[in-house]
């Protein structure tokens, strides 16, 4: 009897161990299923982002930092698949891909923005701004206005972005308006501002995609381009060019836009985080780009580029006359006359307040 009891006790322990193993396995399985369901509910948003900025550029360095920051702050819910250096095509190609949902988000310069919201190109008028203080003031005043109108076009404006002062780079010196008529000037295909600007200066420009400029320069198809100094360096256009005008042709604005067909699927908290971080990143990028463009000019001078002095007197007035002609010609076509008037009021108010 005692032996039977001891054996019975031993069997009970074995049964207990087996039962515990079954319970542990069941609990583990339930935990795994619960976790899987939770992970599914908290799925990451992978944003396919395109830019013409090449890998290694200041633009891309900031984007890579933003990519890491958003991953941490969103707890892995927001990720990026970045297509730099025009690998997704130029801005017009990217816009087409956004519309068929192959790309979700992109950094656009004026050419791309103009295809979505032509009135945004008012910021790109030639010889419009005199300094970055004026640029910042107009951007700050107009950003809510542009945000509303981009939304009507199916895009959320994540942030206005800096492209910067655009200068004319050429193989022959450009000191006055009449000098340009002797040159083979590139314009970005689909850019009405550039077309009207150079036409007003007596030029028959050569329209090409940005990705074709290197080849066109190397073959002599073109001998003059317009680009920020940092762009001339990173895009490797500068070896074909000898001169740069000190007077900026224009300030080129940009923007980061995301398709509302994608952003509307995001929670409010995640979208607000995305927008906040983009705003901060673009502000930091702007500071870096402005400093680096100055450094780049010195670097290009060391490489043999000659920076021409600012035009003065009648020569400068001729360039400002071009601005007035282009602004008038495009008013009511590219942007409403009221918007141009609003920009001019902001600028005139700022200039009057100067001591």
C-alpha positions as CSV (number, residue, x, y, z in Angstrom):
1,X,0.0,0.0,0.0
2,X,2.8,2.4,0.9
3,X,4.6,1.4,-2.3
4,X,1.5,2.0,-4.4
5,X,1.1,5.4,-2.7
6,X,4.7,6.3,-3.4
7,X,4.3,5.2,-7.1
8,X,1.1,7.2,-7.3
9,X,2.8,10.3,-5.9
10,X,5.6,9.9,-8.6
11,X,3.0,9.6,-11.4
12,X,1.2,12.7,-10.1
13,X,4.4,14.7,-10.3
14,X,5.1,13.5,-13.9
15,X,1.5,14.4,-14.8
16,X,1.9,17.8,-13.2
17,X,5.1,18.5,-15.1
18,X,3.4,17.5,-18.4
19,X,0.4,19.7,-17.6
20,X,2.7,22.6,-16.8
21,X,4.5,22.2,-20.1
22,X,1.2,22.2,-22.0
23,X,0.0,25.3,-20.2
24,X,3.4,27.1,-20.8
25,X,3.2,26.2,-24.5
26,X,-0.4,27.4,-24.7
27,X,0.4,30.7,-23.0
28,X,3.5,31.2,-25.2
29,X,1.3,30.6,-28.3
30,X,-1.3,33.0,-27.1
31,X,1.3,35.6,-26.3
32,X,2.8,35.2,-29.8
33,X,-0.6,35.5,-31.4
34,X,-1.5,38.6,-29.4
35,X,1.9,40.2,-30.3
36,X,1.3,39.4,-34.0
37,X,-2.1,41.0,-33.9
38,X,-0.7,44.0,-32.1
39,X,2.2,44.3,-34.7
40,X,-0.3,44.1,-37.5
41,X,-2.4,46.9,-36.0
42,X,0.7,49.1,-35.6
43,X,2.1,48.4,-39.1
44,X,4.8,50.8,-40.3
45,X,4.2,53.3,-43.1
46,X,7.0,52.9,-45.6
47,X,7.2,56.3,-47.5
48,X,8.8,56.0,-50.9
49,X,10.6,59.3,-51.2
50,X,12.3,60.7,-54.4
51,X,14.7,63.6,-54.9
52,X,17.2,64.7,-57.6
53,X,19.7,65.5,-54.8
54,X,22.6,63.0,-55.2
55,X,23.7,60.7,-52.4
56,X,26.3,62.3,-50.2
57,X,24.9,65.8,-50.8
58,X,23.9,68.1,-48.0
59,X,20.2,67.4,-48.9
60,X,20.7,63.7,-48.6
61,X,22.7,63.9,-45.4
62,X,19.8,65.7,-43.7
63,X,17.3,63.2,-45.2
64,X,19.3,60.2,-43.8
65,X,19.3,61.9,-40.4
66,X,15.5,62.5,-40.7
67,X,15.0,58.9,-41.7
68,X,16.7,57.7,-38.5
69,X,14.9,60.3,-36.3
70,X,11.5,59.4,-37.5
71,X,12.1,55.7,-37.1
72,X,12.9,56.2,-33.4
73,X,10.2,58.9,-32.7
74,X,7.5,56.9,-34.4
75,X,8.6,53.7,-32.7
76,X,9.2,52.0,-36.0
77,X,5.9,53.0,-37.5
78,X,7.4,55.4,-40.1
79,X,10.1,54.4,-42.5
80,X,11.6,55.7,-45.7
81,X,12.6,54.1,-49.0
82,X,14.7,56.9,-50.6
83,X,15.4,57.2,-54.3
84,X,18.2,59.9,-54.6
85,X,20.1,61.4,-57.5
86,X,17.2,61.2,-59.9
87,X,17.1,57.4,-60.0
88,X,13.3,57.7,-60.1
89,X,13.6,60.2,-62.9
90,X,13.5,63.9,-63.0
91,X,10.7,65.8,-61.1
92,X,8.2,65.4,-63.9
93,X,8.8,61.7,-64.0
94,X,8.4,61.5,-60.2
95,X,5.2,63.4,-60.3
96,X,3.8,60.9,-62.8
97,X,4.9,58.1,-60.5
98,X,3.2,59.8,-57.5
99,X,0.0,60.0,-59.5
100,X,0.0,56.2,-60.2
101,X,1.1,55.6,-56.5
102,X,4.6,54.2,-57.3
103,X,6.1,57.1,-55.2
104,X,4.5,58.7,-52.2
105,X,6.6,61.7,-51.4
106,X,9.2,63.9,-53.1
107,X,11.3,67.1,-52.8
108,X,10.4,69.4,-55.6
109,X,12.0,72.5,-57.0
110,X,9.9,75.1,-58.9
111,X,9.5,72.9,-62.1
112,X,7.8,70.1,-60.2
113,X,5.8,72.5,-58.0
114,X,4.6,74.4,-61.1
115,X,3.1,71.2,-62.5
116,X,1.0,70.8,-59.3
117,X,0.3,74.4,-58.2
118,X,1.6,76.9,-60.9
119,X,1.0,79.9,-58.6
120,X,3.8,78.7,-56.3
121,X,6.2,79.8,-59.1
122,X,5.7,83.4,-58.1
123,X,8.6,82.8,-55.7
124,X,10.9,81.9,-58.6
125,X,10.5,85.2,-60.6
126,X,13.9,86.5,-61.8
127,X,15.7,89.1,-59.7
128,X,12.8,89.3,-57.2
129,X,14.7,89.1,-53.9
130,X,17.6,91.1,-52.7
131,X,18.6,89.0,-49.7
132,X,17.6,86.0,-47.6
133,X,15.7,88.1,-45.1
134,X,13.3,89.0,-47.8
135,X,13.0,85.3,-48.9
136,X,12.3,84.1,-45.3
137,X,9.7,86.8,-44.8
138,X,7.7,86.0,-48.0
139,X,7.9,82.3,-47.4
140,X,6.7,82.6,-43.8
141,X,3.7,84.9,-44.9
142,X,2.7,82.6,-47.8
143,X,3.2,79.1,-46.5
144,X,-0.3,78.7,-45.0
145,X,-1.8,80.0,-48.3
146,X,0.2,77.5,-50.3
147,X,-0.6,74.7,-47.9
148,X,-4.3,75.2,-48.4
149,X,-4.0,75.2,-52.2
150,X,-1.6,72.2,-52.4
151,X,-4.2,70.3,-50.4
152,X,-6.8,71.1,-53.0
153,X,-4.5,69.5,-55.6
154,X,-4.2,66.3,-53.6
155,X,-1.0,66.9,-51.7
156,X,0.0,67.7,-48.2
157,X,2.8,70.3,-47.8
158,X,5.2,68.9,-45.3
159,X,7.6,71.9,-45.5
160,X,8.8,74.5,-47.8
161,X,12.4,73.7,-48.7
162,X,15.5,75.6,-49.7
163,X,17.1,75.3,-53.2
164,X,18.7,78.7,-52.8
165,X,20.1,81.5,-54.9
166,X,20.5,80.4,-58.5
167,X,23.3,81.9,-60.6
168,X,24.1,81.8,-64.2
169,X,27.2,79.7,-65.0
170,X,28.7,80.0,-68.5
171,X,31.7,79.3,-70.7
172,X,31.8,83.0,-71.7
173,X,31.3,86.0,-69.4
174,X,27.8,87.4,-68.8
175,X,28.1,91.0,-67.6
176,X,25.0,92.5,-69.1
177,X,21.7,91.3,-70.5
178,X,22.8,91.5,-74.1
179,X,25.7,89.0,-73.5
180,X,23.2,86.1,-73.1
181,X,21.9,86.3,-76.7
182,X,25.3,85.0,-77.9
183,X,25.1,81.9,-75.7
184,X,23.5,78.4,-75.9
185,X,21.4,78.5,-72.7
186,X,19.9,75.5,-71.1
187,X,16.4,75.6,-69.5
188,X,14.7,72.8,-67.7
189,X,12.0,71.3,-69.8
190,X,8.6,72.4,-68.7
191,X,9.8,75.5,-66.9
192,X,7.7,78.5,-68.0
193,X,9.6,80.9,-65.7
194,X,13.0,80.1,-67.2
195,X,11.6,80.1,-70.7
196,X,10.0,83.6,-70.3
197,X,13.1,84.9,-68.5
198,X,15.6,84.0,-71.1
199,X,13.3,84.8,-74.0
200,X,13.0,88.3,-72.5
201,X,16.8,88.5,-72.6
202,X,16.9,87.7,-76.3
203,X,17.8,84.0,-75.9
204,X,16.4,81.0,-77.7
205,X,17.0,78.5,-74.9
206,X,17.6,74.8,-75.2
207,X,15.0,72.8,-73.1
208,X,16.4,69.6,-71.6
209,X,15.7,67.3,-68.6
210,X,18.1,68.0,-65.8
211,X,19.5,64.5,-66.2
212,X,20.7,65.4,-69.7
213,X,22.6,68.5,-68.8
214,X,26.0,66.8,-68.2
215,X,25.9,65.2,-71.6
216,X,24.8,68.5,-73.3
217,X,27.6,70.4,-71.6
218,X,30.2,67.8,-72.6
219,X,29.1,67.8,-76.3
220,X,28.8,71.6,-76.5
221,X,25.1,71.5,-77.1
222,X,24.8,74.1,-74.4
223,X,27.3,76.4,-72.8
224,X,25.3,78.2,-70.1
225,X,23.2,76.9,-67.2
226,X,21.5,78.3,-64.1
227,X,22.0,76.5,-60.8
228,X,22.9,77.2,-57.1
229,X,26.7,77.0,-56.6
230,X,26.4,73.8,-54.5
231,X,24.3,72.2,-57.3
232,X,27.0,73.1,-59.9
233,X,29.5,71.2,-57.7
234,X,27.5,68.2,-56.7
235,X,26.0,67.7,-60.1
236,X,29.5,68.0,-61.6
237,X,28.5,70.7,-64.1
238,X,31.3,73.1,-63.1
239,X,34.2,71.5,-65.0
240,X,32.5,72.6,-68.3
241,X,32.0,76.2,-67.2
242,X,34.3,79.2,-66.6
243,X,32.2,82.1,-65.2
244,X,29.5,82.8,-62.7
245,X,27.4,85.9,-62.4
246,X,27.4,87.4,-58.9
247,X,23.9,88.7,-59.3
248,X,21.6,85.8,-58.6
249,X,19.2,85.0,-61.4
250,X,16.6,84.0,-59.0
251,X,15.9,82.5,-55.6
252,X,14.6,79.0,-56.2
253,X,12.1,77.7,-53.7
254,X,11.2,74.1,-53.2
255,X,8.9,72.0,-51.1
256,X,8.4,68.5,-49.8
257,X,5.0,67.2,-50.7
258,X,3.3,63.9,-49.9
259,X,0.3,62.5,-51.7
260,X,-2.9,62.8,-49.7
261,X,-3.8,59.3,-51.0
262,X,-1.0,58.1,-48.8
263,X,-1.0,60.6,-45.9
264,X,-4.7,60.2,-45.3
265,X,-4.1,56.7,-44.2
266,X,-1.8,57.8,-41.4
267,X,-3.1,58.6,-37.9
268,X,-3.2,62.3,-37.0
269,X,-0.4,61.8,-34.4
270,X,1.9,60.2,-37.0
271,X,1.2,62.7,-39.6
272,X,1.8,65.6,-37.2
273,X,5.1,64.0,-36.2
274,X,6.1,63.6,-39.8
275,X,5.3,67.3,-40.6
276,X,7.0,68.6,-37.4
277,X,10.2,66.7,-38.1
278,X,10.3,67.7,-41.8
279,X,9.8,71.4,-40.8
280,X,12.7,71.1,-38.4
281,X,14.9,69.3,-40.9
282,X,14.2,71.8,-43.7
283,X,15.1,74.7,-41.4
284,X,18.4,73.1,-40.4
285,X,19.0,72.2,-44.1
286,X,18.4,75.8,-45.1
287,X,21.1,77.1,-42.7
288,X,23.6,74.5,-43.9
289,X,22.9,75.2,-47.6
290,X,23.3,78.9,-47.3
291,X,26.6,78.5,-45.5
292,X,27.8,75.8,-47.9
293,X,26.9,77.8,-51.0
294,X,29.2,80.6,-49.8
295,X,32.0,78.0,-49.2
296,X,31.3,76.4,-52.5
297,X,31.8,79.6,-54.4
298,X,35.3,79.9,-52.8
299,X,36.0,76.3,-53.7
300,X,34.9,76.7,-57.3
301,X,37.1,79.8,-57.5
302,X,40.1,77.7,-56.4
303,X,39.2,75.3,-59.1
304,X,39.5,78.0,-61.7
305,X,36.0,79.5,-61.9
306,X,35.9,83.3,-62.3
307,X,33.1,85.1,-60.3
308,X,32.1,88.2,-62.2
309,X,31.4,91.4,-60.2
310,X,27.9,92.6,-59.5
311,X,26.5,94.7,-62.4
312,X,25.8,98.3,-61.6
313,X,24.1,101.3,-63.0
314,X,22.3,100.8,-66.4
315,X,23.4,97.2,-66.6
316,X,21.8,96.3,-63.2
317,X,18.6,98.3,-64.2
318,X,18.4,96.2,-67.4
319,X,18.3,93.0,-65.4
320,X,15.5,94.5,-63.2
321,X,13.6,95.5,-66.3
322,X,13.7,91.8,-67.3
323,X,12.1,91.0,-63.9
324,X,9.3,93.5,-64.5
325,X,8.7,92.1,-68.0
326,X,8.5,88.5,-66.9
327,X,6.3,89.3,-63.9
328,X,3.8,91.1,-66.1
329,X,3.9,88.5,-68.9
330,X,3.1,85.6,-66.5
331,X,0.6,87.4,-64.3
332,X,-2.8,85.9,-64.7
333,X,-1.2,82.9,-66.5
334,X,1.1,81.2,-64.0
335,X,-0.1,83.0,-60.9
336,X,-3.0,85.4,-60.1
337,X,-2.2,89.1,-60.3
338,X,-3.4,89.4,-56.7
339,X,-0.7,87.0,-55.5
340,X,2.0,89.0,-57.2
341,X,0.7,92.1,-55.7
342,X,0.7,90.5,-52.3
343,X,4.4,89.5,-52.7
344,X,5.3,93.0,-53.8
345,X,3.5,94.5,-50.8
346,X,5.4,92.3,-48.4
347,X,8.7,93.2,-50.1
348,X,8.0,96.9,-50.4
349,X,7.0,97.1,-46.7
350,X,10.3,95.3,-45.7
351,X,12.4,97.7,-47.8
352,X,10.7,100.8,-46.5
353,X,11.4,99.7,-42.9
354,X,15.1,99.5,-43.6
355,X,17.0,102.3,-41.9
